[in-house]
Amino acid sequence: MSADTAEGAALRPTRTPAPGAVRGLRRAAPALGLFAAVRLTGVLAVALGSWYAGENPFARLGDSWDSRWYTGIAAHGYGHRTLTYPDGTVQSDLAFFPLYPALIKAVTTVVPVSGAVAGLFLSWTAAAAAACGIHLTADRLYGRRTAAALVVLWGLLPHSVVLTMAYTEPVLTAFAAWSLYAVLSGRWLWAGALAALAGLARPNGIAVAAAVGAAAAYELWKHRGHISGRIWAGAAVAPLGWTGFVLWVGTAKGDPLGGYLAVQDGWGSRFDFGAGALRFTKHLLLEAEVLSFPVVLVIVAAALVLFALLLLPPDRPPLPLLVYTGVLVLITVGGSGFFESKARFLLPAFPLLLPLAHAMTKARPRAAIVVTAALAGLSLSYGTYLVTIAPVPL
């Protein structure tokens, strides 16, 4: 065992012998098959719902809401599309991080397909990669049964339809899951590089860099500063993707430190420690709204409860997973803006589902099957509603 691996081993409360990546993927095959079946059924449900509503299901999945911004950036670069409102508010495409449109551009350059097709291919591929990384991470910590339950639960979330749309959540989750797995297995350079790519995927991708940095800081404290150069390097590389893009946008706007925040402000997105979310919650409790809003409120409340459960022994995950999840929850709850999107922002926070996965493995098989079937029905029906009927963006 290398020094890096020995140091990384202290971060994982392994319950069973940790399999290598290749063997771990073989162990993951049944769970990955279930995940694929669930999500493909979700695509079929959306297709049927779209055809019934007289709409093109491909357009609903690959060319709606944020997908159009990403494909526009891929085709024309930044600065091509802005929306200006009567009050002077400007929504700029500089709010969207560059990795996903760059990947779309790469695919369309090599293969003669549209940006929407390329976006869907990338999202579906990333969702599969994310499921693999999630299973490997959970298997290393808690064993195969919990890992399988975690992957299936992640595929059955009410907003999991996003995993089969041309959106960036599956891309972020894939890089995050594999970066966390690299940290737990002591592969610090891989962890840092994957965290940097996660930071280029979405604004909340900074959560992955925070997790790598926290793990490195723990090793620094534990060994009184005597740690491998690879750990230093991984921690240093991890935030470069996120900070690089934020500074680039700031420079383009004439304010390196505040320019990106100004761009986000144009979209109504700012960090206000939850004040905006509380105001909107009060509005929801007093006035009727479309279905999406109360469902998001329930999901966010459930996320807070699950995070509290995640902190409890004896199955509390190691520091990197706690920091990663905590930062994602903090950004989601503490940020103002599109309240209807908060459930989507929580999709990458897969460790939140660990308490439920543990419960599933301890339940009787019949009870687990009934719960899984109920979640599948909810996920498929609500996902179809979000894509084909809901009047608000995801």
Secondary structure, 3 states (H helix, E strand, C coil): CCHHHHHHHCCCCCCCCCCCHHHHHHHHHHHHHHHHHHHHHHHHHHHHHHHHCCCCHHHHHHCCCHHHHHHHHHHHCCCCCEEECCCCCEEEHHHCCCHHHHHHHHHHHHCCCCHHHHHHHHHHHHHHHHHHHHHHHHHHHHCHHHHHHHHHHHHCCCCHHHHHCCCCHHHHHHHHHHHHHHHHCCCHHHHHHHHHHHHHHCHHHHHHHHHHHHHHHHHHHHCCCCCCHHHHHHHHHCCHHHHHHHHHHHHHCCCCCCHHHHHHHHCCCCECCCHHHHHHHHHHHHCCCCCHHHHHHHHHHHHHHHHHHHCCCCCCCCHHHHHHHHHHHHHHHHECCCHHHHHHHCCCCHHHHHHHHHHHHHCCHHHHHHHHHHHHHHHHHHHHHHHHCCCCCC
